[in-house]
Amino acid sequence: MFKIGDVEIKNRVVLAPMAGVCNSAFRLTVKEFGAGLVCAEMVSDKGIVYNNEKTLEMLYIDEREKPLSLQIFGGEKETLVKAAKFVDKNTNADIIDINMGCPVPKITKCDAGAKWLLDPNKIYDVVAAIVDAVEKPVTVKMRIGWDENHIYAVENAQAVERAGGKAVAVHGRTRVQMYEGKADWNIIKQVKEAVNIPVIGNGDVKTPQDAKRMLEETGVDGVMIGRAALGNPWVIYRTVRYLETGELIPEPTAREKVDVCLLHLDRLIALKGEHIAVKEMRKHAAWYLKGVRGAAKIRNAINECETREQLETLLLHFVEEVENRSETDAQAV
């Protein structure tokens, strides 16, 4: 357990904020698998300030998700402060997080996301202004640097702490690396040793064993799991259990995967309506089935599904095939 400001995080496993994925339906599903903290996908500061309808819908939080960190992004202090004030007063988020790690060009072109990493003084300035304007704890999610010649992770984390930030999450890659190459856990360790606020490590945590190794090698307070949780909320539960007891729980069956996938689908329908939800759910369904024998064959059929009924029928039929095949294989032995 650790604390971010006055917010208690009950274990050391955190769901990363992933754009286009971490809406309430996904977060709640992951929360039920035991995540100590879930983070919402990044929301545009200008979208909030200008009352954009789609942006404001992204601020919805189910009480069962809490504690929750809501992430905003932007390239200007003035609009970030205004957006943070809105989140502070008008949402039930527990923590306000500032995105200083997104590597995507359309974000960095606006001086947002990873662009902040080039100037610790600017980071101090904006975090101090936000901390001063809100009551909720303020945190920052960042990368180790812009490129290998501009790695200011320690200075940037110290700037966050000096400005009153209550925690920092560090992805062990540079902006130039995007999601390729290896995450540098050694720099995450240097950050942990340089500040007194909680540090959450992120990057290359794909298994419960990876999480344990990161905690041991870097000394971080928490581990953040991102892409490994796509279609696989079990990785959260298995990691929490492994860290607490040393027990490695088996991977889920195909039936368990489909049952949770359909639960996730129904939550997404409740959130966005059937038409949008089913389209969005296609990628998730493919993720849920990853690693199941024969899943590649039905990927095209998944991408043609337009209704809940079509998707459910397809998935349940596939599971029956998998189970029948396993039974046949077992009898052959």
NORPE-V493534 format. One record per backbone hydrogen bond with DSSP energy under -1.0 kcal/mol. NH is the residue of the N-H (numbers start at 1). CO is the residue of the C=O. If there is no record, write none. Layout:
BEGIN
nh=[NH,NH]
co=[CO,CO]
END
This chain:
BEGIN
nh=[2,4,7,9,14,15,16,21,22,23,27,28,29,30,31,32,33,34,35,36,37,38,40,41,43,45,48,49,50,51,52,56,57,58,59,60,65,66,69,70,72,73,80,81,82,83,84,85,86,87,88,89,90,91,94,95,96,97,98,99,100,107,108,109,111,112,114,115,116,117,118,119,123,124,125,126,127,128,129,130,131,132,134,139,140,141,142,144,144,146,150,156,157,158,159,160,161,162,163,164,165,166,168,169,170,171,172,175,176,178,180,184,185,188,189,190,191,192,193,195,200,201,202,211,212,213,214,215,216,217,218,219,221,222,223,224,225,229,230,232,235,236,237,238,239,240,241,242,243,244,245,246,257,258,259,260,261,262,263,264,265,266,267,268,269,270,271,272,273,277,278,279,280,281,285,286,287,288,289,290,292,295,298,302,303,305,311,312,313,314,315,316,317,318,319,320,321,322,323,324,325,326,327,328,329,330,331,332,333]
co=[9,7,4,2,223,37,225,18,18,21,23,24,25,26,27,28,30,31,30,13,13,67,69,22,71,73,44,45,46,48,47,52,53,54,56,57,62,63,38,95,97,43,76,77,78,79,80,81,82,83,84,85,86,87,68,68,137,70,139,72,141,104,104,105,108,107,102,112,113,114,115,116,119,120,121,122,123,124,125,126,127,128,130,96,167,98,169,171,173,150,147,152,153,154,155,156,157,158,159,161,160,138,198,140,200,142,202,145,146,175,177,172,183,184,185,186,187,188,189,191,168,222,170,207,208,209,210,211,212,213,214,215,199,199,12,201,14,226,227,229,232,233,233,234,235,236,237,238,239,240,241,242,253,254,255,256,257,258,259,260,261,262,263,264,265,266,267,268,269,273,274,275,276,277,281,282,283,284,285,287,289,292,295,298,299,302,307,308,309,310,311,312,313,314,315,316,317,318,319,320,321,322,323,324,325,326,327,328,329]
END
